[in-house]
Structures are given as C-alpha cells and as structure tokens.
Amino acid sequence: MTRTGRGGLDADVVVVGAGPVGLAAAIHARAAGLDVLLVDRRTGTFDKACGEGLLPGALRAVQALGADPPGYPLSGISYRSRGHRADHRFTDGPGRGVPRTALHAALWSRAADVGARLLHARVTTLRQDAGGVEVDIVPGAAATSRGGERARATLRAGWLLGCDGLHSTTRRLAGLDAAPGRHGGRAVRRRYGLRRHFRVPPWSELVEVHWSRDAEAYVTPVGADTVGVALLGPREALPSGDGFEAVLRSQFPELRARLTGAWAGPVLGAGPLRRRSLRRAAGRVRLVGDASGYVDALTGEGVRVGLAQADAVVRHLDDPVAYERAWHSATRDYRALTSGLLAWASSPARPAIVPAAARVPWLYGTVVERLAR
C-alpha cells in the first residue's frame, strides 16, 4: 500500500475490527472528513454468538448511519420462568430481530459507499509517538484491500480505534487490559454465551427470556421462518459437545418442545463475557465497544451502547478526557442495570426475578423502556 494520506499516513484513522461498532466508527469518521482504513483478519460476512435483537434505540441508531438491515419486528420483551411471566411492549416504536450477518452486511455496504477502505490483516504490534500510531500487520486470508491495494508490513495513522471485541488485541497491545474484577470480595463468576438458529416460524413478536436455575435462554425472531436461541450462563451450565441440546432438554423443556423437528444451524460461542479496561484512551489509541469493557449480555444492550461509543469517539477524537466522559455517559445505564441484574441473578434470590417482574409490572416496564431507548 502506498501512503497517500496526509503527512505520509496510510490513513487519518485506522480502525481495528470491522464488526458493527468498527463499521459505525468508520462511517462517523468519513462523515467528519477523515480518511479511514479498517483492518480485520476475517473475510466475508461476519457472524457472532449474540442475541441478534436490536431494541428500538439500537435500530434507530443503525438507521441513522444510513443502514436498514432486514429482519423481524420486535414489539417487546417477555421474562419467563416456570409458572410465571412478565411482558412489556415497547412504547416508542418496535425493535427488530436481525441476523448478525445481515447487520454486518448492511453496515459494511454503507461504510464502503462512504469511502471506508478494508484491509484483511492481523495486527501484531503497536507503537505510537506524538504524531501518530504505527501497527505491524500480518496479511490475512486476502492480502489486498477492496480497492486492490497490497497489504504492507507496517501501517501508520494519526489515530487508532480498537473496535476488536471482547478479546481485543488493541487493548492488550496498548497496555489497557485490566483484571476481570471482584464482586463482594469474591472473584466474578465467568459467564459464556452460545447461539443457534432454528428454522421455525416465530410464535411471538416478543423477545422471550427464559430463566432456569443456572442459565438464561433468549429467543429472538430474526426472520419469517427463523428464530435465534442464545444461551447465557457459567461454563458448568453450558457443557461442551451436545451442550446446547442438553441445556434445552434439561432446563428449558417447554422451549425445546417448540423447536422439536426444526432444522438447527451450527452452534456459535462467545466468552468469557466480562471484560475491563484500565481506561479508554492511551496516547492516540482509543478503545470502543466491547474492547473498551463489557459487563454481560444479560440486558441485550451491546449494539446500542457500542454505536453510541462509535459516535462519541469520533466527536472527541483529539480529546481523551472528553471521550472518557462521553464513554461513561453512554455506558452508565448499561453498566448499572446489567451489573445489578447480574448480581441478583448470581445470588440465592435468582428464582425471585421473574415473579418480582410479574408482581410489579410498572417497575419491570420502566427498566425495559430504559434499555430500549
């Protein structure tokens, strides 16, 4: 790649990670007049183990970027456990169940349309000085960018945005990794996620969250003939091998009965989910999305919070203190509500969660609306 950017840079901004948050950051950066190069070792359309539900606020944020992925309308959230149920329908418009591949394709199409470039490569080292950031790369499966540019061993940019997820290489190379932390003096229990698609018509426009003794099952319609089922829980509750089917049979028999005979896709996994960073900026490096820190998928807010960070990081690109403040503001509700619910779900009082939501519907509805905005 020939350096064609300002001051001999390969780009004004290099974005490491071309998932939804990285693509959103690239779109915002292009709108700000910056030359953007996305770097990701993966090729094709990206998939991921996630709930795949865009709550109303997340859907509006995606559409504001100029993307409108296909999916299935979501009208609310339903908490369920044996003998108990709490439903709340969104008051400010629907959300949308969107396959992760469709979300990625729509955002990548938009990013390419506005002039973002993509290079298939893996970042191995990071250096920075007062004038910019350099990363060494190893070409990925495709050694050229969409524009036919050859990969090079080193890239230099004015800024580097780490949008590379839970297991962020950028966070590690920038020295921003932090220990998972403790709660109540004890080590935080590690939680994981699994996701599988089932070829069956949706039976509801609500996202169903089924609670068992040890795990949660999220059912999200993502098409006229497909539902996604995501399981969350500690490793011991999600065994390997035929673990997905075993968990459905043993902990969610009513849900398993609805899926009997349906074609089932591959099982995707993610975790451990909890991640922390020392801070969100180091010199000219910024962490965005899951790379900046993550509590849990329990409340389904990952996309909305990540898109808010992508907007904030570009607005405050040259001011790390302002970005840190904006990051805290964008993630405050998510961190508070998710941490609180996770603490409850990890306690002996876990069985009371759904009955309490059913007994106090106004409070349950208030929490859902807070997450959906």
N, C-alpha and C positions, 0 to 999 in steps of 0.2 A: 504494500500500500504506500503510495506516495503521499507525503504530508502536504496537505493542501489547505489546512485550516489556518486561522490567524496565528501569527508568530511561530510558524513551523509546527503547529499542533496537528495531530491526526483528527482531533475534534475539539470543540469547546467543552463538550461533556461526553464522557464515556459512562454508559450505564451498564453495569454488570448484572445480568439477569434479565431475560426477555419474557418473563411472565407478565400477568396483568398489571402489576404495580410498576415494573420496569417500563412496560409499553406506555402506561399512563404518564410516567415521568418524562419519557421521550416526547410524547405528544405535547405536554406542557412546555418543555424546553424548546421545541420547534416553534410553538406559538410565541415564545419570548425572543425569537430570532437567533437561537443558538444552533450551531451545527452539532448533531448528535450521532454517536456511534454506539449501538447496542452490541454487547458481547455475551454470547451464551454458547456453551458446548453442545447443547441439544439442537436437533434439527426437526423439521416438520412442525406439526401442531402439537402443543404441549398438553398433556393430561396430568392430573394430580388427584390424590385422595383428599377430597373435600366434600362438604355438604351440597355445594352447587346451587344454593339458594341465594338469589340477590334480593335482599329486603328492599322495600321501596326507596330508601335513601341511597342504597348502593346502585339500584337500577337507574335512578336519576343521574347519579354521578357518571355512570358509564355512558349514558345517552348524551350528557353534557360534553363528553370527549369527542362526540361525533360517531359513536358506535351504537348499534342496536341489534344485539345478538338474538337469534331465535330461541324460543323456549316455551314454557308453560306458565300460565298466570298463577300467582300465589296470593291468596286472599287473607292469610293469617297464619297463626301458629297454634298448635294443639299439643298440650302436655298430657301424657297418658301413663298410667300405671294400672295394675290390676284393680278393677273396681272403681277407679277414679279417672276424671277427665276434666281438663280446663281448656277452653277455646277462647281465642280472641282474634277478631278480624280487624285488619288494618283500617284506620280511619282516614288515611291520606293517600289513597290510591294503592294499587296492587304492587306486589313484587313479581319476580319471575324466576322460575327454576330453569337454569341454563347449563347445559353440559359444559364442563370446563374447556373442552376442545373448541366448542362454539364461541365461548367468551374469548379465548385466546385468538382464534381466527379473526374475529371481528375487530379486536383491538390491534392486532398486527396489521390488518388491512388498512386501518386508519393511520397507524404510525407510518407505514410505508407511503401512504398517499400524501402525508405532510412532509415527507423527505427524510425520515429517520433511516439510517443505514444499519444493517445487521451483519455481524461477523461471527462465524462459528469457530469458537476457540475457548480454551480454558485458561483462566488467569492463574499464574503460579507465584509471582512475587509482586510486591508493590513498593514503590519509593516515591517520595514527594519532596518538593522544595517550595520556596516562596512563590515560584512562578507556575507551578503545575504538578501533575501527578504522572508517574510512569508505571506501567504494568508490563511484565513479561508474560507472554502468552504461548500456549502450545495449540496449534491449529486443531480444530475438531474434525468431525466426520467430513465436513465440507470446508475446504481451505480457502474458499472465496466468499466474498460478501455478495449480496443480491446484485450489486452493481458490477460484479465481475472483478472486484479488487482482490489482489492476493494478500493473504494473511502475512504479517511480519512478526518478528520475534518480540518487538517492543512497541507499545503504544504510548503516546504522550497526549495528555489533555489538560485543560485548565481545571476541570473538576471531575471527580469520580463519584458516582452514585452506586452504592451497594444495594441492589434490589434482588439479591440472590437467595432469599428464603431462609428457612429455619437453620440450615446447616451452612450459613454464609461464609464463603471463603474470604470475602472482603472484610467482614467483622474480625475474623481471625488475623488476617494479614495486617490490619490497621491497629492491632493490639486492643480491640474494644470488646473482646469476649469477656463475659462475667459468669461466675458460677450460678447454677440454677436458683440458689437461694434456699431459705428455710421458712417454715411457717409454724408458729407456736413452738419454736425451739427444735422442731424436727425437720429432717430433710423432706423436701417436697416430693410426693409420690409421682413418679413419671407416668405420663399417660400417652397413649398412642391412638391412631385412627386407621380404620380400614374403610374402603368404599367399593361398592359393586353395583352395576346396573342390572336391572331385571326388565325383561320385555313383557310388560303387562300394562294395560291401560290404567291411568291414575284413578283411584276411587275417591279422591278428595282434592280440593284446591288449597288445603291447609298443609303446611309443613308439620308432620307429626313427629313429636319427640317422645319416644317410648322409654320409660325408665324401668330398669330392673335393679336387682340388689347391687350389681357390680359395674354395670355398663349402661350406655345410652344408645339408642338406635334412632337415627334421623332418617325420615322418609320424605324425599323431595321429588315431586313430579318434574320431569325435565323435558317431556315431550308427550304427544298424544298416545304413544304406546310404550313409554319408558318411565320407570321410576328409579331413582338412585337411593340406595340404602347405605348410610355411613354409620359405622360403629365406633364409639369412643369409650376408652376405659384404660385401666392399668394393664401392663403386659400379661399378667397372670389371668386376666379376664378375657383376653383375646389371643388364645393359643395359636401356634403356627400350624401348618398343614391344612386340615379342613376346618380351621378355627372359625371362619366366618359362618359356615353352615352349622357348626356345633353350637356357637353362641345363639344363633337364631332359634335352633331347636330347644335349647335348654333354658334360655332366658326370655325369649320373645315368641312363644308358641303361636299367639294369635296373628302376629305379623308373618311368621313362617307359613301359616295356613293360607294367607292371602297370596303368597308367592309360589305356592305349590304348582309344579308343572311349567313355570315360566323359564324361558331361556335366561341364563345368567352369564354376565360378562366376566372378565378377569377381575381379580381382587387386587386393588392398589393399596399401599400402606404409607403411613407418614408418622414421624415422631423420632424421639420424644418431643412433645409439643412445646413445653415450656422453655423459653429462651430469654436470656437477659443480655443487655449490653451495658458497658460502663457509662457510655453517653452516646449521642447520636452523631457526633462530628469529631473529626481529628484532622486538623490542618485543612486540606482541600478534599477530604473524603467525607461523605455523608452516608448514613445508613437509613434505609427506607423500607417500610413494610415489615414483613416477618423478620427480616435481617436485623431490624432495629430493636427487636424484643417482642415476645409473644407470650400470652398467658395460657390460653386454651381455646379450642374451637367450640366450647360449650354454648356460647351465645350466638354463634354464626355471624359475627361482625367482621371477619378478617378482610374481605374485599373492600367494604366501605371505609374502614379505618386506613387500609393501605392506600386507597385512592386519595383520601384526604391528605395523607403524608406526601404523596407524589406531587400534589398541588403546592403544599407548603414548602417543600424543599426547593422547588424552582423559584418561588417567590422570595425566598430568603437565602438564595444560593451563596451570596457573599457575606452572610452574617450568621455564624454558627450559634450565637446566643439567641437570636430571634428564631432560628429554626428549632432550637431546643424548646423554647417556649411554645412555639406552634405545635410541635410534636406532642408535648404534654397536654395541650388543649385538645388536640384532635383525638387523643387516645384516652382521655381521663374517664369518660363514662365506660368505655370498653374495659379498661383495667379495673375500675371499681366494681362494676356489675359482675364481670366474669370472675374476678377474684373472690367476691362474696359468695356467688353461687357455687363456685368450685369448693370453697371451704365448707359450705353446707353439704354439698354432695359427697365430700370426703369424710364426713362426720357420722356418728351413730344416728343422727337425725335425718339422714338421707331419705328414708321411707316417707317422711312427712312433706317432702317438697310438692308433689302433685296434689295431695289432699289440701295442703295450705293454699295452693293456687286456686283450687276449686272453691274453697270456702270464702276466699277474699278476691273475687274476680276483678274488682276495681284496681286493686294493687297489682295483680298479675297483668292486667291490661295496660297499666301505667308503665310497667317495666318493658313490655313488648313494644309499646309505642316509642319509648326512649331508644330502644335498639333499632327500630325501624326507620327513624327519622333521617 
